[in-house]
Amino acid sequence: MEKRVVITGMGAITPIGNNVEDFWKGIEEGKCGIDEITLFDTTEYKVKLAAEVKNYNPEDYFERKEAKRMDRFSQFAVIAAREAWKDSKLEKDKQDMEKVGVILGSGIGGLGTIEKDNAVLQEKGPDRLSPMYIPMCIVNMATGNVAIDIGAKGQSISMVTACASGTHCIGESYRMIKHGYQEVVLAGGTEGSITPSGIAGFTNVKALTQNTDKNRASIPFDKERSGFVMGEGAGVLILEELEHAKARGAHIYAEIVGYGATSDAYHITSPAPDGEGGARAMKLAMQEANVKPEEITYINAHGTSTHLNDLCETMAIKTALGEEAAKKVMVSSTKGNTAHLLGAAGAVEAIVCAKAVEKDFVPATINYKVPDEECDLDIVPNEGRKVNVNYAMSNSLGFGGHNATIILKKYEG
């Protein structure tokens, strides 16, 4: 018998708030977390802006020795996971921890560690390379550190599908609980790649905007969009089997009811023509959720602010929902607020969808000024809307042609 899966805890550290409460307040208020890069000297760089986590000191969260043994992306994951676990009110002594899993993704992993230690290798030779180099930089260490920190002894997996990583992790966790393999899973994504090579690499692949106006840099669906802005942070959700959650009187934010995952099999960086791969992911999610297109209230779009993504995603939404439903559904991209968190994007945006369903509030696409006739959806410009949100859909599309969609529903007993 298939199980129902609900969200009972959430944690986040983002460019507009270092916990879920502050993050959601920033979303409601239309806050923009983009500013000049402070993590390194950008004098020789064409790109000057990013969305960094603000007022972050690792020693506010970790002992000094512990902090030094984790790359920034792992630190963010542990911080978000701790908040989510606390929020869920799960108790280790009352929970079978062998039935608690962790599935976290990251697009790149410990890029800062890779850069720093490779400089040591070049300057001082192989014998001086830190013994912590590998344990700090490999992508699975976000999952590993969270499992160790929480004491989760179930399935512990890391997924890497570029910018779709967070959504794939949530989707696969949902299925894991749905089919009875785990009772609880900490699911989400993390990223800490605002580094010299991270910015240079994405700049040279022509993905980042070089706009220096922080309020016109990340402008999804706007005709003047010119590329995405790099962000950093983490989002972790506690997914739980419904009866398990009810038995302990857990607060339920929303129910996960559908998941779709596809591959474009087309190009390493460009989406498939007309967004056909993304459309298939949305259709599969709706099929699993047993929901009609006209029942979807809100879509949190991948909406990166690149020309091709926003155009292809618009076409994908029209294909998946049909012209009539696509005209009526409310669509926004919160990457105007947070910029693009790469592997953490889908996780943080799933939190947005959970709060949208819980609070009956559709977030805005901020800093939108110039309509694009090719992106002719209801993109909820500049002001959020107080409306009844029964179903929310979240899309994530990654380099390599990875597409993932999840659907959240207002919880009904």
Secondary structure, 3 states (H helix, E strand, C coil): CCCCEEEEEEEEEECCECCHHHHHHHHHHCCCCCEECCCCCCCCCCCCEEECCCCCCHHHCCCHHHHHCCCHHHHHHHHHHHHHHHHHCCCHHHCCHHHEEEEEECCCCCHHHHHHHHHHHHHHCHHHCCCCHHHHHCCCHHHHHHHHHHCCCCCEEEECCHHHHHHHHHHHHHHHHHCCCCCEEEEEEEECCCCHHHHHHHHHCCCECCCCCCCCCCCCCECCCCCECEECEEEEEEEEEHHHHHHCCCCCCEEEEEEEEEECCCCCCCCCHHHHHHHHHHHHHHHHHCCCHHHCCEEECCCCCCHHHHHHHHHHHHHHHCHHHHHHCEEECCHHHHCECHHHHHHHHHHHHHHHHHHCEECCECCCCCECCCCCCECCECCCEECCCCEEEEEEEECCCEEEEEEEECCCC
